[in-house]
Amino acid sequence: MAKVVEFKTPYSDRKRSKFNTDGESLTEQQHAHNADIKNIIKQYDKTGLIRNVNKGIAQYGDYSKINEYKEALDLVNDANQSFMEVPSHIREKFQNDAGTFFEFATDKKNHAEMVEMGLAESNDKTLQEVEVNKEPATEPPAPREAGE
């Protein structure tokens, strides 16, 4: 036997239910005076300011060069995706946080360590000259295995 499903509409019968608060109320009554709209409007009429809205400090500047939201979001997503391609033992060093890695990688003091990790090229000319003067290998390099 099929179960009959009733749909509620604005015109269907309503079942009213009551809610009774047991115990002490958690509402903080000391804020009632400040939250009353009549008192807020009276204060505005006197001073011309709405007290609870003017908590922030206005900052003015030329923001015309800021990327649009989507462009900025795409930039962050691309950075996170690129960071996930870095080997896991290196990501662990930065607590798997792309922002921490970015701070490290953009600091010029850490360039030698970035070279050591294989994530940057060396700027040392003598090292580059040594690599250029090496004799070419007689055998082709072995193919890389997945995950390297």
SVG drawing of the C-alpha trace seen along z (x, -y; Angstrom):
<svg xmlns="http://www.w3.org/2000/svg" viewBox="-7 -67 92 69">
<polyline fill="none" stroke="black" stroke-width="0.4" points="0.0,0.0 1.4,-3.4 2.0,-6.0 0.2,-9.3 2.4,-12.4 0.9,-15.7 2.4,-18.9 2.2,-22.0 0.9,-25.2 0.2,-28.6 -3.5,-27.6 -3.2,-24.2 -4.1,-23.8 -1.4,-24.7 -0.5,-23.1 0.7,-25.6 3.3,-24.7 4.4,-26.6 7.9,-27.1 8.5,-27.7 11.9,-28.8 12.9,-26.8 15.5,-28.3 17.3,-31.6 17.4,-33.4 20.8,-33.8 19.9,-37.2 22.1,-40.0 19.6,-42.7 22.3,-45.4 22.5,-45.9 18.8,-46.6 19.2,-50.4 22.0,-50.6 20.2,-48.3 16.8,-50.1 16.2,-51.8 14.5,-54.8 17.7,-55.5 19.9,-55.0 17.8,-57.6 17.8,-60.1 21.6,-59.8 21.9,-60.3 19.6,-63.4 21.9,-64.9 25.4,-64.0 24.8,-63.1 26.7,-59.8 25.5,-56.3 27.8,-55.0 27.7,-51.3 28.5,-51.7 31.5,-54.1 33.8,-51.5 35.9,-51.0 38.7,-53.4 38.2,-54.6 41.2,-54.0 41.6,-56.0 44.0,-55.2 44.5,-54.4 43.2,-50.8 42.9,-51.0 45.7,-48.4 44.1,-45.7 43.0,-42.6 39.4,-41.7 38.2,-39.1 38.1,-36.3 41.6,-37.0 42.9,-37.1 41.1,-33.9 42.5,-32.2 46.0,-33.4 45.7,-31.9 44.3,-28.6 47.1,-28.3 49.7,-28.9 48.1,-26.3 48.0,-23.8 51.6,-24.5 52.6,-24.0 50.9,-20.6 53.2,-19.5 56.2,-20.1 57.5,-16.8 55.8,-15.9 58.9,-16.0 59.4,-19.6 55.8,-20.5 56.0,-19.0 58.9,-21.4 56.4,-24.3 53.5,-22.6 51.7,-22.1 51.0,-25.9 51.6,-27.5 51.8,-31.0 54.6,-29.9 56.4,-28.4 55.9,-31.6 57.4,-33.8 60.4,-31.4 60.9,-31.2 60.7,-35.0 63.3,-35.8 66.7,-36.2 68.4,-34.9 67.0,-31.5 68.1,-31.2 70.9,-28.7 68.5,-26.4 66.0,-26.6 68.9,-25.5 69.7,-22.7 66.1,-21.5 66.1,-21.7 63.5,-24.4 65.7,-27.2 68.6,-27.6 72.1,-28.5 73.4,-32.0 77.0,-31.0 78.9,-31.5 81.7,-29.1 79.3,-26.4 77.5,-27.0 80.8,-27.0 81.7,-23.6 78.4,-22.2 78.9,-23.6 82.4,-22.1 81.3,-18.6 81.6,-15.9 78.3,-14.7 77.2,-11.4 77.7,-8.5 74.5,-6.8 71.1,-8.5 69.7,-9.2 67.4,-6.6 63.7,-7.4 62.2,-8.9 59.8,-6.8 56.4,-8.1 56.5,-10.0 60.0,-11.3"/>
</svg>
